[in-house]
């Protein structure tokens, strides 16, 4: 038994923990959970907990359903919303097949495989996300499911970007959410009101990609729990209101070689190294084909194609918020701050698969020596199609259907995700597009019902 496992067992005993929740994620990024009592914990570490993988989205087929959860002791934390009378712990799990091998369809394993390839080149991948979400009143919503009574969702306030609302719900919400996140070991850098009414953003301090993917899943759960406790509803939907900004998850990334930031080169333009430039070129080259994963819902493309600082075109720039990839201002004297910001992700993306594909795209740019195109210095949205074409600026997919077509032809996505995840994801998302396309929307009825 490892020292970490011994620490968890000792903590569970000392804190009189009543239940331990084992968390894992399906291919679509939905959090799954099973609870065990302390008496079962040692066996869970040594042998795992069996479950029916065919009942979870994308993990296995019926004829090979048996799978095993193996808890990762390094992720142990107490759940602060369960109360101290019956303390409850949680750990993230890796999924294995009965023979002991990692399950190919486990999103956490997909990311681990890609991180291992980066490690072979001497790289560690760090991630820092800015996570946006909306808070809605529950007058016309079920506070748990979020299902509406048919009327439009009502934001909790009418505030805007960086607004301070005295006594406002958002201030109280963010205070409680940050306190709870830090109680679980997640470091928070910033929190503020975002541009949309009822929209908020909380930025997590950078961490290695696997830790951060776990943290993003924890973050969503914490936000939902705080919302329920305060009688509001939190939504990570990419575009919940047509007239207001969508929920993005702008993601800052960097590669380190030991203690050295591989993206930093003193004296270079923007202090950005050749490695950093090639990484950006990889992101740009493969952005369209990874979009079905980084923006996995039909609703995601309404965020990307309706402005409000969401990227629509494949370009890069320095401090240019209309670009897909941005090189933020370098913090003078601090080489570790050199980084790249990828602005396409929305807050509902599966972080394990998204980080794996972003890393794979960047590594491909480094391995193949991709050349970085010219920087976009103008507002890309205001350029004409002729101007964008002359600059070689292509568009991101305009719909989930288009994104799936590009993903299907991508060797990089197929290789990174593995056959099982790749095939399931395509099938599931094609069905989502088919279901969406079959809908008759209120817009169509209002526009055409009486005119035809």
C-alpha positions in Angstrom: 0.0 0.0 0.0 1.3 3.4 -1.0 1.9 6.3 1.5 -0.9 8.2 -0.2 -3.3 5.4 0.4 -2.3 5.0 4.0 -2.8 8.8 4.4 -6.3 8.5 3.0 -7.2 5.6 5.3 -5.8 7.4 8.3 -7.7 10.6 7.5 -10.9 8.8 7.0 -10.5 7.2 10.4 -9.4 10.4 12.2 -12.1 12.6 10.7 -14.8 9.9 11.2 -15.7 10.0 7.5 -19.0 8.2 6.9 -19.0 7.8 3.1 -16.4 8.1 0.3 -17.7 9.1 -3.1 -15.8 7.7 -6.0 -16.0 10.2 -9.0 -15.3 9.5 -12.6 -16.4 11.0 -15.9 -18.1 9.6 -19.0 -17.0 10.4 -22.6 -19.4 13.4 -22.8 -17.9 15.0 -19.6 -20.7 14.1 -17.2 -19.7 13.4 -13.6 -20.5 10.0 -12.3 -20.4 8.8 -8.7 -20.7 5.8 -6.4 -20.4 5.9 -2.6 -18.6 3.3 -0.5 -18.3 3.1 3.3 -14.9 3.2 5.0 -14.8 -0.6 5.5 -14.6 -1.0 1.7 -11.9 1.6 1.1 -8.8 -0.7 1.5 -10.3 -3.2 -0.9 -11.1 -0.4 -3.4 -7.4 0.6 -3.4 -6.2 -3.0 -3.9 -8.8 -4.5 -6.1 -11.1 -1.7 -7.3 -14.8 -1.4 -7.4 -16.6 -3.3 -10.2 -19.4 -1.7 -12.2 -21.4 -2.0 -15.5 -19.5 0.1 -18.0 -22.1 -0.5 -20.7 -24.6 1.7 -18.7 -22.2 4.7 -18.8 -22.0 6.9 -22.0 -19.2 5.6 -24.2 -17.2 3.4 -21.8 -17.9 -0.1 -23.2 -20.2 -2.3 -25.2 -22.7 -4.7 -23.6 -20.6 -7.8 -24.3 -17.6 -6.4 -22.5 -19.5 -4.5 -19.8 -17.5 -5.4 -16.7 -15.2 -2.5 -15.6 -13.3 -1.5 -12.5 -12.9 1.8 -10.7 -9.5 2.4 -9.1 -9.5 5.5 -6.8 -6.6 7.9 -7.1 -5.6 8.7 -3.5 -3.8 11.9 -4.5 -7.3 13.4 -5.3 -8.8 12.7 -1.9 -10.7 15.6 -0.4 -13.6 16.2 2.0 -16.8 17.5 0.5 -17.5 20.8 2.4 -21.2 20.9 1.6 -21.9 17.6 3.3 -21.5 19.0 6.8 -19.3 17.9 9.7 -21.8 15.7 11.4 -21.4 13.1 8.7 -18.2 14.0 6.8 -18.0 12.7 3.2 -14.9 12.3 1.2 -14.3 12.0 -2.5 -11.7 10.7 -4.9 -11.4 10.7 -8.7 -11.0 7.2 -10.2 -9.2 5.7 -13.1 -11.2 3.1 -15.0 -9.7 -0.3 -15.7 -10.8 -3.5 -17.5 -10.9 -6.7 -15.4 -7.4 -7.7 -16.5 -6.0 -4.6 -14.9 -5.3 -2.5 -18.0 -6.5 1.1 -18.2 -9.8 1.3 -20.1 -9.2 2.8 -23.5 -12.5 4.7 -23.3 -11.8 6.4 -19.9 -11.4 10.1 -20.6 -8.9 10.4 -17.8 -6.8 7.7 -19.5 -7.0 9.5 -22.8 -5.5 12.6 -21.2 -2.9 10.5 -19.4 -1.8 8.8 -22.6 -1.3 12.2 -24.3 0.6 13.6 -21.3 2.9 10.6 -21.4 3.8 11.4 -25.0 4.6 15.0 -24.0 6.7 13.6 -21.1 8.7 11.5 -23.5 9.8 14.8 -25.1 10.6 16.3 -21.7 7.4 18.4 -21.5 4.9 19.0 -18.6 1.7 20.6 -19.7 0.2 23.3 -17.5 -3.3 24.7 -17.8 -5.2 27.7 -16.3 -8.9 28.1 -17.2 -11.2 31.1 -16.9 -14.6 29.5 -16.3 -17.8 31.4 -17.0 -21.4 30.5 -15.9 -24.8 32.1 -15.5 -26.9 32.3 -12.4 -30.7 32.3 -13.0 -33.7 32.8 -10.7 -35.7 29.7 -10.1 -39.1 31.3 -10.3 -39.7 29.4 -13.6 -37.0 26.7 -13.2 -36.7 23.5 -11.3 -33.8 24.4 -8.9 -32.2 21.0 -9.4 -32.9 19.9 -13.0 -33.1 23.5 -14.4 -36.0 22.5 -16.6 -38.1 25.6 -17.5 -41.8 26.0 -17.4 -41.5 27.3 -21.0 -40.7 30.9 -20.3 -37.3 32.5 -20.8 -34.7 32.0 -18.0 -34.4 35.1 -15.7 -30.8 36.2 -14.7 -30.4 37.0 -11.0 -29.2 40.5 -11.8 -28.7 43.1 -14.6 -25.1 43.8 -13.9 -22.2 43.8 -16.4 -18.5 43.3 -16.7 -16.6 43.8 -13.4 -19.7 45.5 -11.9 -19.9 45.6 -8.1 -23.5 45.0 -7.0 -24.0 45.9 -3.4 -25.7 43.1 -1.6 -26.1 41.3 -4.9 -26.6 37.6 -5.2 -23.5 37.3 -7.4 -21.2 38.7 -4.7 -22.5 36.4 -2.1 -22.4 33.5 -4.5 -18.8 34.0 -5.6 -17.7 34.4 -2.0 -19.2 31.1 -0.9 -18.1 29.3 -4.0 -14.5 30.5 -3.7 -14.5 29.5 0.0 -15.8 26.1 -0.8 -13.3 25.6 -3.7 -10.4 26.5 -1.5 -11.6 24.2 1.2 -11.3 21.4 -1.3 -7.7 22.4 -2.2 -8.5 24.3 -5.5 -6.5 27.6 -5.7 -8.6 30.5 -7.1 -6.9 33.5 -8.8 -9.8 35.8 -9.6 -13.6 36.0 -9.5 -15.8 38.7 -10.9 -19.1 39.5 -12.6 -18.9 38.9 -16.4 -20.5 40.9 -19.2 -23.9 39.1 -19.3 -26.7 39.7 -16.7 -26.2 37.1 -14.0 -23.0 35.9 -15.6 -19.9 35.3 -13.5 -16.3 34.1 -13.9 -14.0 32.3 -11.6 -10.4 31.6 -12.7 -8.5 28.7 -11.2 -4.8 29.0 -10.6 -2.7 27.0 -13.1 -1.9 23.3 -12.5 -0.7 20.4 -14.5 -3.4 19.3 -17.0 -4.6 16.1 -15.2 -5.0 17.9 -11.9 -6.8 20.8 -13.7 -9.2 18.5 -15.5 -10.1 17.0 -12.2 -10.4 20.5 -10.8 -12.8 21.6 -13.6 -15.1 18.7 -12.8 -14.9 19.6 -9.1 -15.6 23.2 -9.9 -18.8 22.4 -11.8 -20.1 20.3 -8.9 -19.2 23.0 -6.3 -21.0 25.7 -8.4 -24.1 23.6 -8.7 -24.1 22.8 -5.0 -23.7 26.5 -4.0 -26.5 27.4 -6.4 -28.9 24.9 -4.9 -28.0 26.2 -1.4 -28.7 29.8 -2.4 -32.0 29.1 -4.2 -30.6 29.9 -7.7 -29.7 27.8 -10.7 -26.2 27.8 -12.3 -25.8 27.0 -16.0 -22.7 26.2 -17.9 -24.7 26.1 -21.2 -22.6 27.6 -24.0 -25.3 30.1 -25.1 -28.3 30.2 -22.7 -29.6 33.6 -24.0 -29.5 34.8 -27.6 -28.9 38.4 -26.8 -26.1 38.0 -24.3 -22.6 36.5 -24.3 -22.1 32.8 -24.0 -20.2 30.8 -21.4 -16.6 30.4 -22.5 -13.7 28.6 -20.8 -10.7 30.6 -22.1 -7.7 28.3 -21.4 -4.1 29.5 -20.8 -1.6 26.8 -21.5 2.2 26.4 -21.3 4.9 23.7 -21.6 7.6 23.4 -19.1 10.9 21.5 -19.4 11.7 20.8 -15.8 11.7 24.2 -14.1 12.0 26.1 -17.4 9.1 27.5 -19.4 9.5 26.2 -22.9 7.4 29.1 -24.3 9.8 31.8 -22.9 12.7 33.2 -24.8 14.1 36.6 -23.6 14.5 39.1 -26.4 12.2 37.2 -28.8 9.0 38.9 -30.1 6.5 38.9 -27.2 9.2 36.8 -25.4 7.7 33.8 -27.2 10.1 31.0 -28.1 10.3 28.9 -31.2 8.7 26.1 -29.3 5.8 28.4 -28.3 5.3 29.6 -31.9 5.2 26.1 -33.2 2.7 25.1 -30.5 0.4 27.9 -31.6 0.8 26.9 -35.2 -0.3 23.4 -34.2 -3.3 24.7 -32.4 -4.3 26.9 -35.4 -3.7 24.1 -37.9 -5.9 21.6 -36.1 -8.4 23.9 -34.4 -11.2 23.1 -36.8 -10.9 19.3 -36.5 -10.8 19.4 -32.7 -13.8 21.7 -32.4 -16.4 18.9 -32.2 -14.8 18.1 -28.8 -13.9 21.5 -27.5 -17.3 22.7 -28.5 -19.4 19.6 -28.4 -23.0 20.8 -28.5 -25.3 22.2 -31.2 -25.6 25.2 -28.8 -21.8 25.7 -28.8 -21.8 27.2 -32.3 -24.4 29.8 -31.3 -21.7 31.1 -28.9 -19.0 31.0 -31.5 -20.9 32.7 -34.2 -22.8 35.5 -32.5 -19.9 37.8 -31.4 -19.4 38.9 -27.8 -15.7 38.1 -28.0 -16.2 34.5 -28.9 -13.7 33.4 -31.6 -15.1 32.6 -35.1 -12.0 32.6 -37.2 -8.7 30.8 -36.9 -6.1 33.4 -36.2 -3.7 34.5 -33.5 -2.7 37.8 -32.0 -1.1 39.6 -29.1 -3.7 41.1 -26.8 -6.2 40.7 -29.7 -9.4 39.3 -28.2 -11.0 38.7 -31.5 -8.3 36.0 -32.2 -8.7 32.3 -31.6 -5.3 32.1 -30.0 -3.9 35.1 -28.0 -0.4 35.7 -26.6 -1.1 37.6 -23.3 1.1 40.4 -22.1 4.3 38.9 -20.7 4.8 39.6 -17.0 8.2 41.3 -16.9 10.7 39.4 -14.8 8.6 36.3 -14.5 9.4 33.8 -17.2 6.8 31.3 -15.9 4.1 33.7 -17.0 4.8 33.2 -20.7 1.8 31.3 -22.0 -0.8 31.0 -24.8 -4.5 31.5 -24.5 -6.9 29.3 -26.5 -10.3 31.0 -26.6 -12.6 28.5 -28.3 -13.5 26.2 -25.4 -16.8 26.6 -23.8 -17.7 25.8 -20.2 -19.5 22.5 -21.0 -16.5 20.8 -22.7 -15.1 17.6 -21.4 -11.8 18.9 -20.0 -9.9 15.6 -20.2 -10.6 15.1 -23.9 -10.2 18.8 -24.7 -6.9 19.2 -23.0 -5.6 16.0 -24.6 -6.5 17.3 -28.1 -5.1 20.8 -27.5 -1.8 19.2 -26.3 -1.7 16.8 -29.2 -2.3 19.6 -31.7 0.5 21.7 -30.1 2.9 18.8 -30.0 2.2 18.1 -33.6 3.2 21.7 -34.5 6.5 21.2 -32.6 7.3 17.8 -34.0 6.5 18.8 -37.6 8.0 22.3 -37.3 4.9 24.1 -38.3 5.4 27.7 -39.4 3.3 30.3 -37.5 1.3 32.5 -40.0 1.2 36.3 -39.8 -0.3 37.8 -36.7 -3.8 39.3 -36.9 -3.5 42.8 -35.6 -7.0 44.0 -36.6 -10.4 43.0 -35.2 -10.9 39.8 -37.2 -14.8 40.1 -37.0 -14.7 43.5 -38.8 -12.6 42.3 -41.7 -14.4 41.4 -45.0 -14.4 37.9 -46.3 -12.0 39.1 -49.0 -9.6 40.5 -46.5 -9.7 37.4 -44.4 -9.1 35.2 -47.4 -6.1 37.4 -48.4 -4.6 37.0 -45.0 -5.2 33.2 -45.0 -7.6 33.3 -42.1 -10.0 30.4 -42.2 -13.3 30.0 -40.2 -14.0 27.7 -37.4 -16.9 25.2 -38.1 -20.3 27.0 -38.2 -22.3 24.0 -36.8 -21.8 20.8 -34.9 -22.5 18.9 -38.2 -19.7 20.7 -39.9 -17.4 20.1 -36.9 -18.1 16.4 -37.0 -17.3 16.1 -40.7 -13.9 17.6 -40.0 -13.3 15.5 -36.9 -14.2 12.3 -38.9 -11.4 13.0 -41.3 -8.8 13.8 -38.7 -6.0 11.4 -38.0 -4.8 13.5 -35.1 -8.2 13.3 -33.3 -8.6 9.6 -34.0 -5.1 8.8 -32.7 -5.4 10.9 -29.6 -8.9 9.8 -28.5 -8.4 6.2 -29.5 -10.8 4.1 -31.6 -13.5 3.5 -28.9 -13.9 7.2 -27.8 -13.6 8.5 -31.4 -16.3 6.2 -32.7 -18.7 6.7 -29.8 -18.3 10.5 -29.8 -19.1 10.7 -33.5 -22.1 8.5 -33.2 -23.5 10.3 -30.1 -23.0 13.8 -31.6 -24.4 12.9 -35.0 -27.6 11.8 -33.1 -27.6 15.1 -31.2 -27.4 16.9 -34.6 -30.2 14.8 -36.0 -32.4 15.4 -33.0 -31.7 19.1 -33.2 -32.4 19.4 -36.9 -35.8 17.7 -36.5 -37.0 20.4 -34.1 -39.6 23.0 -35.1 -38.5 26.0 -33.2 -40.5 29.0 -31.8 -38.5 31.2 -34.3 -39.8 29.1 -37.3 -43.4 29.2 -36.0 -43.3 33.0 -35.4 -41.7 33.6 -38.8 -43.6 31.2 -41.1 -46.8 29.8 -39.5 -49.1 32.6 -40.5 -47.3 33.5 -43.8 -47.7 30.2 -45.5 
